[in-house]
Amino acid sequence: MRILLFVLIVVYAGGVWKFWQGFHRTSFERGIGNQIALSLMWPVLYIGNKSYRQNFTKALKGR
C-alpha cells in the first residue's frame, strides 16, 4: 500500500513539474495564479476536460 501511495505522489508531482515547465506551450492565459491552479489540478482536469487534455499534452511533449 505504501508503494502505491509513493508511486501516486511521484506521478502527481511529475505531472505538476512537467506541466509547469511547458506551460508556455499551451493556449492558456499567462499568469502565475492561473499557472499554479492549472498545474495543481491537472489530474482532475485531464480526466474531465478534452481541451485541457490537449494542452497538457502540448506542455509535456512540446507540440
Secondary structure, 3 states (H helix, E strand, C coil): CHHHHHHHHHHHHHHHHHHHHHHHHCCCCCCHHHHHHHHHCHHHHHHHCHHHHHHHHHHHHCC
